[in-house]
């Protein structure tokens, strides 16, 4: 069912993008379907063989659909006629989408680790090739160093643990019988890579640099899918290694929440639009990670809903920020003002996505935050304090982002007052509609445990 839905989404995206970019979208769709087709043909449609290679769960299905959907939105909001080497750019987005789909599909720890690290190659390729400023080299260096330095301990622990258990498959759950000190050390080494990828506060410095320097499609994939590797990996670690919540994880939950609050305060003083949206991702994913670490069912369900809602909402915000840069030739929040008097349709798009970012009903973000807050308050009532501060700060910087950019005196446009393109309207529609309608099918999304 997962791959039938995947093919259906691919068909819809090919129809919506249009004739001008049909070659690139066809290439991307062919590349996304080809590995799955080869796998089914090789296994002669044997369910046993496929199940050994593909991790089949509701969590995987939703993450695969999110990856393909956000990948299609990257094609919608990328102006191939105005960038250099459009074929290489389309190939980079294609490879990044394929790697993301495979990361969420494999059922082996070492395949997961290899693909998890391989996702760095296409995103660095996009940043270095089509970044905005010369500082993109420093941003790519930050991204590589932060990820690689914390991945080596994870690989060593995986080698030891899989040798001890006699299997590296997700389908085989071993009874580890951890002591508290062992669980803390092994959990820290395993979760380090996922904490940086989420990212958690103090491991987040690569994120605003990468977002500011990356092209629009790179920012959308980075925020929409790649940041979800952290939450997905954390769920798999707690599921497979059977960690119990002790003092170390209590400290990790508190640190995540207070770090999310501090990142929200940093958002309030940001002047760069993309940097503000990037720091807001730190706060949302910190709340998601804290709910996952509780090991409650509500925490894991809320983490899944938060990953999906944040992937849809942040991708749309980065797409709109990229279009603002095309119009005003600047990403400063103060300079990009007066959009309401020029393009009311674009103001409506900003309002819908900013309201979803602050968990305004009936968005999926509201349900995810309710689940996460219930799980965290069930864990400790003291956690209501940082969560209350986070909810207040999210509303503050969302209102700042909307009001400063849409109201005020209009400035001279860098592109001669060009109206909002049809591709961006379709992109916002295809992201906002599932973001608000998926709450009606939340029973399907929370039945994967």
HELIX and SHEET records of a PDB file:
HELIX    1   1 UNK A    2  UNK A   17  1                                  16    
HELIX    2   2 UNK A   22  UNK A   42  1                                  21    
HELIX    3   3 UNK A   47  UNK A   53  1                                   7    
HELIX    4   4 UNK A   58  UNK A   76  1                                  19    
HELIX    5   5 UNK A   80  UNK A   82  5                                   3    
HELIX    6   6 UNK A   86  UNK A  103  1                                  18    
HELIX    7   7 UNK A  109  UNK A  130  1                                  22    
HELIX    8   8 UNK A  136  UNK A  165  1                                  30    
HELIX    9   9 UNK A  180  UNK A  198  1                                  19    
HELIX   10  10 UNK A  205  UNK A  213  1                                   9    
HELIX   11  11 UNK A  216  UNK A  221  1                                   6    
HELIX   12  12 UNK A  222  UNK A  226  3                                   5    
HELIX   13  13 UNK A  228  UNK A  241  1                                  14    
HELIX   14  14 UNK A  247  UNK A  268  1                                  22    
HELIX   15  15 UNK A  273  UNK A  293  1                                  21    
HELIX   16  16 UNK A  297  UNK A  328  1                                  32    
HELIX   17  17 UNK A  339  UNK A  342  1                                   4    
HELIX   18  18 UNK A  344  UNK A  357  1                                  14    
HELIX   19  19 UNK A  364  UNK A  379  1                                  16    
HELIX   20  20 UNK A  383  UNK A  406  1                                  24    
HELIX   21  21 UNK A  422  UNK A  437  1                                  16    
HELIX   22  22 UNK A  438  UNK A  441  5                                   4    
HELIX   23  23 UNK A  442  UNK A  445  1                                   4    
END                                                                             
